[in-house]
Amino acid sequence: MNGCKLVRWPGSLGWVTHFDTTMTDAEFARAFEAGQIPNNEFHHVDHLRLAWAYLVESPSVDAATDRMRLSIQRFASSVGKPEKYSDPMTIFWMHEVAATRASMPVGAGFEEMLLAYPEMRDKNRYHRSS
């Protein structure tokens, strides 16, 4: 997979798994779009990283959300689980990532956001907010 590897580190909410930062966020997004990231290696924090990349690349939160929606729907269908896609959950997380990104210093990256906002790693935040 293009020299990327999974890394794990302990976080306040347990072990966090994500792709090594040998790939830029943009490269990660392109690998995801090309189907090079297997389902069993695409976890919550990877969804957040994809959201971050789309927010960086898009002119607005709405445009990034549209990209995310299409990409995740395509991915869910490709692994035979189209019913796993949730539009309300996608919108929630896109806005959460956008808000945390906006609060970060100029030039901060995805890793810095995770360190500054460890609660973002909690995939159950969506269920507690609804």
HELIX and SHEET records of a PDB file:
HELIX    1   1 ASP A   25  GLU A   33  1                                   9    
HELIX    2   2 ASN A   39  GLU A   41  5                                   3    
HELIX    3   3 HIS A   44  GLU A   57  1                                  14    
HELIX    4   4 VAL A   61  SER A   78  1                                  18    
HELIX    5   5 PRO A   82  LYS A   84  5                                   3    
HELIX    6   6 ASP A   87  SER A  103  1                                  17    
HELIX    7   7 PHE A  110  ALA A  116  1                                   7    
HELIX    8   8 PRO A  118  ARG A  121  5                                   4    
HELIX    9   9 ARG A  125  SER A  129  1                                   5    
SHEET    1   A 2 LEU A   6  GLY A  11  0                                        
SHEET    2   A 2 GLY A  14  PHE A  19 -1                                        
END                                                                             
